[in-house]
Amino acid sequence: MYAIIEEGGRQHKVTGGDTIQIDRQVAPEEKSVTFERVLLVAGEGEPRVGTPLVAGATVTAEVLGPVKGPKIRTVKYKRRKGYHKTIGHRQKMLSVRVTAINV
């Protein structure tokens, strides 16, 4: 069974046991996360497609810990002024493992 969830403006296709990185920060004492925005549930029998969400469907995941995303380098430049500046950024993300898809 798999589901398509929406988190942080992105859609993720998940099955039980998958590890994904989401753009969300949680309190250190939280051990699990629940996703209510489930767009599709399929894999066993007829697929259930939401309009826009599947009613009563949730996906639960356990929190593995914070991780950093890839480094992104950006260059600022103004022509004929001698201005060059390099800036970098690493997004803080949260790694979670999907434990159950509840329909």
N, C-alpha and C positions, 0 to 999 in steps of 0.2 A: 504494500500500500504506500502511496506517496501523496504529497500535498504540495500545493503552491501557496506560499505565504507572502505577505507584504510586510516589510519592516524597514523603516528609515527611507522610504521612497524607492526601495528596490524590491524586486520579486525573487524569491529563492524557491527552488524545487528541492524538497527534503523528503527523506525516508527515515525510518527508525535507525538510529545509530550514526547518522551523518553528523559531521562536525562543520559548522559554518561560522563565519565571522560577521557580526552585526555591528552597526554604528549606534550603540547604546551603552550607557554606563549605568551600573547598578550599585547598590550599597554592598559593602564587603560581606555583610552577614547573609545576603540573599544567596540561596543555593540553587534555585530554579527560576525559570522565566516561562511565562505563558503567552503565546501569540494568539490573539483573537481574530486577527485579520486574515482569514483563510479564504482564498479565492477559488480553489479547486481541490477536491479529494477524489482520487481514482486508484485503480489497481485491483480492486476486488469488486466484481460485478459491474454495474452501470456507474460511470463517473458522475459525481455530483458537482455541478458548476454553479457558482454563486452569482447572484444578481444584485449587487456586486460581491457580496460575501455569502458563504455557505452558513445557513442558520444553525447555531448550536455546535459548530465545529471549532475545536481548539487544538493547538500543538504545544506540548510541554517539552522543555529542554532544561538540562542541568548546566550550570555555569562552570566553565573550566578555568576562566581567568582572563585578565586583560592582556591584550597583545597590541603591538604597533603595526600599522599598515606599511606599505612600501613608501620609500622616500620619494617625494615629488620635488623637483627643482624647477624654479621659475626665474627667468631673467627679465629685469626691468631695464628699459633702454630708451633714451631720448636722443633722437638724431641731432647731429651738429652741436651738441652741448657737452659731449665728453662724459655723459652720465651713464654708468653701467652699474647694476646692482643685482647680485644673485641672492635669492632667498630660497629656503627649503621648508618643507612641511612633512610631518608624519602623523597621520590620523590615528587617534587612540580608538581601538575597537575592542569588542568583547567576543571571546571564543566560547561557543556553546555546543553541546552535543544533544541532538534530538532524542528524546526517550520514548515519546508516545504521540500518536495522532488520534485524537478523540473526535468521533463523529456523533 
